[in-house]
Amino acid sequence: MKSRAKFYHAGCPVCLAAEKLLTDAVDRARYDVEVIHLGQTASRITEADREGVRSVPALVLDGQVFHINHGADLAQVRAAAAGTSA
């Protein structure tokens, strides 16, 4: 049975570069990888927060969060989605 991997990002250049590298590197025989662009699916920001994501890009493997090369705080992503400033 495969484990689930979630890659959260906001579409910034740092996030897109990390997405490319990580999705190419993850062993697809072991992990089903879901890429979640929070800039396009703001409804999933609360989910990311519940999983422990504090900044993007971030990879969640087996419930453990790995923050990668800080692109934006989750609060900034939430504010941008709401049309306000953090």
Secondary structure, DSSP 8 states (H G I E B T S, - for coil): --EEEEEEE-S-HHHHHHHHHHHHHS-TTTEEEEEEETTT-GGGHHHHHHTT--EEEEEEETTEEEEEEEEEEHHHHHHHHHTS--
